[in-house]
Amino acid sequence: MSKNFKPLYAQLAEKLIAEFKAGTSPYQKPVKDNGRPAFVTPVNPITGKGYSALNALNLSMRGHDDPRWMSADAASFNGYLVKEGSKGTLINFPKRSEIQAIRTPDGAKVKDDAGVTQTKTVEFDKVQNGKAFLFNAEQIRDIPPLEDFLKAAAEQQPLSPVERAEKLIAETGAVIVHGGHEAYYDKAKDEIHLPEREAFENETKYLQAAIHQLAHWTGHESRLNRPMEGRFASMDYAREELRAATAAMLIGGELKIGHSFGQHAAYTGAWSKILKDEPFELSRAAADAQKIVGILLNAGQKREEKEGAAVSNTLRKGEEIAYNDTTYKVLDKKGKSFEIEKADTGERFKVKPTDKVFLNLVEARNNPQGPSHSADLEIAGETEQTHKIGR
């Protein structure tokens, strides 16, 4: 591979900066000139699974209206053919194992009587950064028409986009206060504030605004506990906005309700500076957005669990938690610190409720399946800088 090859996050950061400047990014322009949504949730039509936040953002920005993506091998295996001259789109994924050819001591491949190379699965000690190139359905011959795929998907979803959005909002249990002229999240009171529904252009705009504020709501210390102390118009404030905006776009695509950020598009100047100085911030923001999506899309399931038994936001002595292919056992609690042991190695360490590993363990226990599937601003007063987020 060329030494000049840039990692995916760096390539995507550069592309976003250029689109921010041109005003054509999906954050600023949610609907394309052809009337189609700027962000369409990418999906593998063979497995029915989606892609992680960073990959989804990258794939959606390639200009295709068809949401279906797959590798050339997957296309060939299913009887399709990638069109000659088509260029694949890079994605990254966590790689925990690899199929390798079995070789003799001198390096020759071991083959059976039919001449087929024998293989074995090698498990990695540490998760590797896997790479693959995908092709959009528009680049593939003989694949079933998009209309057939969309019709089959619609038949499996009895609720309309508006109904799904209303259901999601209700199932979070978030406190929403209506009135006034601003939409924001008050982290001190743990409340979302929205203008009355009639103040919005239409019902969809209201739901999009609510979902955006719910993305901020997930950052509360009792949920994902994201850093949210940045003053209004500061770079830290802009980082939180990037996370919320990305998550709202992902959720809008999943629910088929779209997204519209209105004045939030003003943050693109700050985002451009952040991504220019720290391209990897896009990867961090995307990872956080993925967690936000996981919490909000699974809100109904979590609410049902809470109705049956309270969901704890702390650890308990003696419990064992499966996380990242390892089991962690809570041995003891002394003061505010918890002593943890990794079952596979016996390694022991201490964590506090403010540590990220503590939050990850709590989330892994409460949500074993994890997520479904990383400027020119007007400065407000000190009180608003401290409590209001996401206006």
C-alpha positions in Angstrom: 0.0 0.0 0.0 1.3 3.5 -0.8 2.9 5.4 2.0 0.8 8.3 1.0 -2.5 6.4 1.5 -4.7 8.3 3.9 -6.9 6.6 6.4 -10.6 6.7 5.9 -11.3 9.3 8.6 -8.7 11.7 7.0 -10.2 11.2 3.5 -13.7 11.8 4.7 -12.7 14.8 6.8 -11.2 16.4 3.7 -14.3 15.7 1.7 -16.5 17.2 4.4 -14.5 20.3 4.7 -14.8 20.9 1.0 -18.5 20.3 1.1 -18.9 22.6 4.2 -17.2 25.4 2.2 -19.4 24.8 -0.8 -22.6 24.4 1.2 -23.4 21.0 -0.3 -22.8 18.7 2.7 -25.7 16.6 3.9 -25.6 18.6 7.1 -26.4 21.8 5.2 -28.4 20.4 2.3 -30.6 17.6 3.5 -32.4 17.2 0.1 -30.6 16.8 -3.2 -31.4 18.8 -6.3 -33.3 15.7 -7.6 -35.6 15.8 -4.6 -34.1 12.6 -3.0 -32.7 12.7 0.6 -29.1 13.7 0.9 -28.5 10.9 3.5 -29.8 7.4 2.7 -29.0 4.8 5.3 -26.6 2.3 3.6 -27.5 -1.4 3.9 -26.1 -4.7 2.8 -29.1 -6.3 0.9 -27.8 -9.8 1.4 -27.4 -9.7 5.2 -30.0 -6.9 5.8 -27.4 -5.2 8.1 -26.4 -1.6 8.1 -22.9 0.0 8.5 -21.2 1.8 11.3 -21.7 5.6 11.6 -18.4 6.6 9.9 -18.9 4.0 7.1 -22.5 5.1 6.7 -21.6 8.7 6.3 -18.8 7.9 3.8 -21.0 5.7 1.7 -24.0 8.1 1.7 -21.7 10.9 0.4 -20.9 9.1 -2.8 -23.9 10.5 -4.6 -25.9 7.3 -5.1 -29.7 7.2 -4.5 -29.7 3.4 -4.0 -29.0 2.4 -0.4 -27.6 -1.0 -1.2 -23.9 -1.7 -0.9 -21.8 -4.9 -1.1 -18.3 -6.2 -1.9 -17.5 -7.5 -5.4 -17.1 -11.0 -3.9 -20.6 -10.8 -2.3 -22.0 -9.6 -5.6 -20.4 -12.4 -7.6 -21.5 -15.1 -5.0 -25.1 -14.0 -5.4 -25.0 -14.0 -9.2 -24.4 -10.3 -9.8 -21.6 -8.6 -11.6 -19.8 -5.3 -10.8 -19.8 -3.1 -13.9 -16.5 -2.7 -15.6 -14.6 0.4 -14.6 -16.6 0.9 -11.3 -14.6 2.3 -8.4 -15.1 0.8 -5.0 -15.6 2.8 -1.8 -13.4 2.1 1.2 -14.9 1.1 4.6 -13.2 0.2 7.9 -14.4 -2.5 10.3 -13.1 -4.2 13.5 -11.4 -7.4 12.4 -11.1 -10.0 15.1 -10.1 -13.0 13.0 -8.9 -13.9 9.5 -9.1 -17.0 7.3 -5.6 -18.0 6.2 -4.2 -20.8 4.0 -2.7 -23.7 5.9 1.0 -23.9 4.9 3.8 -26.4 5.2 7.0 -25.5 7.1 8.6 -24.3 3.9 5.6 -22.0 3.1 3.8 -24.0 0.5 -0.1 -24.1 0.6 -1.6 -27.4 1.8 -4.2 -28.7 -0.7 -6.6 -31.6 -0.5 -6.9 -34.4 -3.1 -9.1 -32.1 -5.3 -6.5 -29.4 -5.3 -8.5 -27.1 -3.0 -6.3 -25.0 -0.6 -7.0 -25.9 3.0 -7.7 -22.9 5.4 -7.9 -22.1 9.1 -9.3 -19.3 11.1 -6.8 -17.3 13.0 -8.0 -15.3 16.0 -6.1 -12.0 16.6 -4.8 -11.1 20.1 -6.0 -7.5 19.4 -8.7 -6.2 17.2 -7.3 -5.2 13.8 -8.5 -2.4 11.5 -10.1 -4.3 8.6 -10.5 -2.7 5.2 -12.9 -3.5 2.4 -14.1 -1.9 -0.8 -17.9 -1.8 -1.5 -19.9 -1.1 -4.6 -23.3 0.5 -4.8 -26.2 -1.3 -6.5 -26.0 1.3 -9.2 -22.6 -0.1 -10.1 -23.8 -3.7 -10.2 -25.4 -5.6 -13.0 -28.3 -8.1 -12.6 -29.2 -7.0 -9.1 -33.0 -6.8 -8.5 -34.6 -3.4 -9.1 -34.5 -0.9 -6.2 -38.3 -0.6 -6.3 -38.6 -4.3 -5.4 -36.2 -3.9 -2.5 -37.9 -0.9 -1.1 -41.4 -2.5 -1.5 -40.2 -5.6 0.5 -38.7 -3.4 3.2 -41.9 -1.3 3.5 -44.0 -4.4 3.9 -41.9 -5.3 7.0 -42.5 -1.9 8.6 -46.2 -1.3 9.5 -45.6 2.2 10.9 -45.2 5.4 8.9 -42.0 7.5 9.3 -44.0 10.0 11.4 -45.4 7.3 13.6 -42.0 5.7 14.1 -40.5 9.1 15.1 -43.4 9.8 17.5 -42.9 6.3 19.0 -39.2 6.8 19.4 -39.6 10.2 21.2 -42.3 8.9 23.5 -40.3 5.7 24.5 -37.2 7.7 25.6 -39.2 9.0 28.5 -37.4 12.4 28.1 -38.9 15.4 29.7 -40.0 17.8 26.9 -41.1 21.3 27.8 -43.0 23.2 25.1 -43.1 27.0 24.8 -40.8 29.9 23.9 -38.9 30.4 20.6 -35.8 28.2 21.1 -35.1 24.5 20.8 -32.4 23.4 23.2 -31.4 20.8 25.9 -31.0 22.1 29.5 -28.5 19.7 31.0 -28.8 21.1 34.5 -32.6 20.3 34.6 -32.2 17.4 32.2 -35.0 18.8 30.1 -35.6 19.4 26.4 -37.2 22.7 25.4 -39.1 23.0 22.2 -41.4 25.7 20.7 -45.0 24.7 20.4 -45.7 22.3 17.5 -47.7 25.0 15.7 -44.5 27.2 15.5 -42.9 24.7 13.2 -43.3 24.7 9.4 -44.8 21.2 9.6 -45.0 18.1 11.8 -41.9 16.6 10.2 -39.8 19.7 11.1 -41.0 19.4 14.7 -40.0 15.8 14.9 -36.6 16.4 13.4 -35.9 19.2 16.0 -37.0 16.9 18.8 -34.7 14.1 17.6 -31.8 16.5 17.4 -32.3 17.6 21.0 -32.8 14.0 22.1 -29.3 13.3 20.7 -28.0 16.0 23.1 -30.1 14.5 25.9 -28.2 11.2 25.7 -25.1 13.0 26.8 -26.4 13.4 30.4 -24.3 11.9 33.1 -26.9 9.2 33.8 -26.8 8.1 30.1 -23.6 8.4 28.0 -22.0 11.1 30.1 -20.3 13.0 27.3 -18.3 16.1 28.0 -20.9 18.9 27.6 -19.3 21.8 29.5 -18.2 23.8 26.4 -19.4 27.4 26.4 -21.8 28.4 23.6 -19.8 29.2 20.4 -16.7 27.4 21.7 -15.0 24.6 19.9 -16.0 22.1 22.6 -19.6 23.2 22.1 -19.2 22.6 18.3 -17.8 19.1 19.0 -21.0 18.2 20.8 -23.1 19.7 18.0 -21.2 17.5 15.5 -22.1 14.4 17.4 -25.7 15.4 17.8 -26.1 16.4 14.2 -24.5 13.2 12.9 -26.7 11.0 15.2 -29.8 12.9 14.1 -29.0 12.4 10.5 -28.4 8.7 11.0 -31.7 8.3 12.9 -33.6 10.4 10.4 -32.3 8.1 7.7 -33.3 5.0 9.6 -36.8 6.3 10.3 -37.2 7.7 6.8 -38.1 11.0 8.2 -35.0 12.9 7.1 -33.2 15.7 8.9 -33.0 19.5 8.9 -30.7 21.4 11.2 -31.7 25.0 10.4 -29.4 27.3 12.3 -27.2 24.4 13.4 -25.7 24.6 9.9 -23.8 27.6 11.2 -21.5 25.3 13.0 -19.9 24.1 9.8 -17.2 26.8 10.1 -16.1 25.5 13.5 -16.4 21.9 12.2 -14.1 22.7 9.3 -11.4 24.1 11.6 -11.7 21.1 14.0 -11.5 18.5 11.2 -8.6 20.4 9.6 -6.6 20.5 12.8 -7.7 17.0 14.1 -9.0 14.8 11.3 -9.3 11.9 13.7 -12.0 13.9 15.6 -14.4 12.7 12.9 -13.8 9.1 13.9 -14.4 9.9 17.5 -17.6 11.9 16.7 -18.9 9.1 14.5 -18.3 6.6 17.3 -20.2 8.8 19.8 -23.0 9.3 17.3 -23.2 5.5 16.9 -23.7 5.2 20.7 -26.4 7.9 20.5 -28.2 6.0 17.8 -28.0 2.8 19.8 -29.6 4.4 22.8 -32.4 6.2 21.0 -33.4 3.4 18.6 -33.4 0.9 21.4 -35.2 3.2 23.8 -38.4 1.1 23.6 -36.7 -2.0 24.6 -34.9 -0.3 27.5 -38.1 1.3 28.7 -39.8 -2.1 28.8 -36.9 -3.4 30.9 -37.2 -0.4 33.3 -40.9 -1.1 33.7 -40.2 -4.6 34.8 -37.1 -3.8 36.9 -35.1 -0.6 37.5 -32.0 -0.3 35.3 -29.0 0.5 37.4 -26.5 3.1 36.3 -23.8 1.8 38.5 -21.9 -1.5 39.0 -22.6 -4.1 41.7 -20.1 -6.3 43.5 -20.1 -9.9 42.2 -21.7 -9.2 38.8 -20.0 -10.4 35.6 -20.2 -8.4 32.4 -19.4 -9.5 28.8 -17.8 -6.7 26.9 -15.5 -6.7 23.8 -15.1 -10.5 23.8 -14.0 -10.5 27.5 -15.8 -11.0 30.7 -15.2 -8.5 33.5 -16.0 -9.3 37.1 -16.7 -6.6 39.7 -14.7 -7.8 42.8 -15.2 -5.0 45.3 -16.1 -1.3 45.8 -14.0 1.0 48.0 -15.2 4.5 48.2 -16.0 5.7 44.7 -13.7 3.1 43.1 -14.6 -0.3 41.8 -12.0 -3.2 41.5 -12.5 -5.1 38.3 -10.9 -8.3 37.1 -10.6 -9.5 33.5 -11.6 -13.2 33.4 -9.3 -14.2 30.5 -6.1 -12.8 32.0 -6.8 -12.3 35.7 -5.6 -8.7 35.3 -7.1 -6.4 38.0 -7.7 -2.6 37.8 -9.8 0.1 39.4 -12.3 2.4 37.8 -14.4 5.3 38.9 -17.9 6.3 37.7 -16.4 9.1 35.7 -14.1 6.7 33.7 -15.1 5.7 30.2 -14.5 2.0 30.9 -17.0 2.2 33.8 -19.6 3.7 31.5 -18.9 1.2 28.8 -19.3 -1.7 31.3 -22.6 -0.3 32.6 -23.9 0.2 29.0 -22.8 -3.3 28.0 -24.6 -4.8 31.0 -27.8 -2.8 30.5 -27.8 -3.3 26.8 -26.1 -6.6 26.0 -26.9 -6.4 22.3 -25.4 -2.9 22.0 -26.1 -0.3 19.3 -27.8 -1.4 16.1 -25.6 -1.0 14.0 -16.8 10.7 15.9 -16.9 29.4 13.7 -19.3 32.2 13.0 -21.4 31.9 16.0 -23.1 34.5 18.2 -21.9 34.3 21.8 -24.7 34.2 24.4 -24.8 35.1 28.0 -23.0 33.1 30.8 -26.2 31.3 32.0 -27.0 30.0 28.6 -23.4 29.0 28.0 -23.6 26.8 31.1 -26.9 25.0 30.6 -28.3 25.3 27.1 -27.1 22.9 24.5 -28.1 22.4 20.9 -30.0 25.6 20.0 
